[in-house]
Amino acid sequence: MMQDIVAAVPLENFRLKLRFEDGVEGVVDVAQCVAFSGVFAPLRDPAQFAAVRVNSELGTVCWPGGADLDPDVLYGLITGVPVSFS
């Protein structure tokens, strides 16, 4: 099911508007996905959160400092189709 993220726009309140290579678009509340600790701790700062970029090699979003998110999980959150890790 792997779909790469091709666009990401940071929104207020730790949300991201994402577009996938198959055209699916939606908004994900990152605060519901991760605890802002460890590699994600700097993202508590809205300016740091807004530094999100799409890494085309990984097909997902990432931030300076090495934080990234699983594109399959994000796709599942947007489409409502749960991710199977089999």
C-alpha positions as CSV (number, residue, x, y, z in Angstrom):
1,M,0.0,0.0,0.0
2,M,3.0,2.3,0.3
3,Q,2.1,5.7,-1.0
4,D,4.8,8.4,-1.0
5,I,4.0,11.9,0.4
6,V,4.5,14.5,-2.3
7,A,3.4,17.7,-0.5
8,A,3.2,18.8,3.1
9,V,1.9,22.1,4.5
10,P,2.2,22.9,8.2
11,L,-1.0,24.2,9.8
12,E,-1.7,25.6,13.3
13,N,-2.1,23.3,16.3
14,F,0.5,20.7,15.1
15,R,-1.5,19.7,12.0
16,L,-0.1,18.8,8.6
17,K,-2.0,19.0,5.3
18,L,-0.6,16.1,3.2
19,R,-0.9,15.0,-0.4
20,F,0.1,11.6,-1.5
21,E,1.3,10.4,-4.9
22,D,-2.1,8.8,-5.7
23,G,-3.8,12.2,-5.2
24,V,-5.2,11.5,-1.7
25,E,-5.2,14.6,0.5
26,G,-6.0,15.2,4.1
27,V,-5.0,16.8,7.4
28,V,-3.3,14.8,10.2
29,D,-3.0,16.0,13.8
30,V,0.6,15.1,14.6
31,A,-0.1,15.7,18.3
32,Q,-2.4,12.7,18.2
33,C,0.3,10.6,16.6
34,V,3.5,11.2,18.6
35,A,4.5,12.3,22.1
36,F,6.6,15.4,21.8
37,S,9.6,13.8,23.5
38,G,13.0,12.5,22.3
39,V,13.6,13.3,18.6
40,F,10.1,14.9,18.5
41,A,10.7,17.3,21.5
42,P,11.8,20.3,19.4
43,L,8.6,20.1,17.4
44,R,6.7,21.5,20.4
45,D,8.0,24.9,19.1
46,P,5.7,26.0,16.4
47,A,8.6,27.4,14.4
48,Q,10.4,24.1,14.5
49,F,7.2,22.2,13.5
50,A,6.7,24.6,10.6
51,A,10.2,23.5,9.3
52,V,8.6,20.2,8.0
53,R,9.8,19.1,4.6
54,V,9.1,16.2,2.2
55,N,12.0,13.8,1.9
56,S,11.5,12.4,-1.6
57,E,14.0,9.6,-1.0
58,L,12.0,8.4,2.0
59,G,8.6,9.4,0.6
60,T,7.6,11.0,3.9
61,V,7.8,14.2,6.0
62,C,10.8,15.0,8.1
63,W,12.2,17.8,10.2
64,P,15.6,19.1,11.0
65,G,17.1,16.9,13.7
66,G,16.0,13.6,12.2
67,A,12.3,13.3,13.2
68,D,10.1,11.7,10.5
69,L,6.8,9.9,10.4
70,D,5.7,6.6,8.7
71,P,3.9,7.5,5.5
72,D,1.8,4.3,5.7
73,V,0.5,5.3,9.1
74,L,-0.3,8.9,7.9
75,Y,-2.1,7.5,4.8
76,G,-4.1,5.2,7.0
77,L,-5.1,8.1,9.3
78,I,-6.3,10.2,6.3
79,T,-8.1,7.4,4.4
80,G,-9.4,5.5,7.5
81,V,-7.8,2.3,6.2
82,P,-5.8,0.7,9.1
83,V,-2.2,-0.1,8.4
84,S,-1.3,-3.8,8.4
85,F,2.2,-4.6,9.5
86,S,2.3,-8.2,8.4
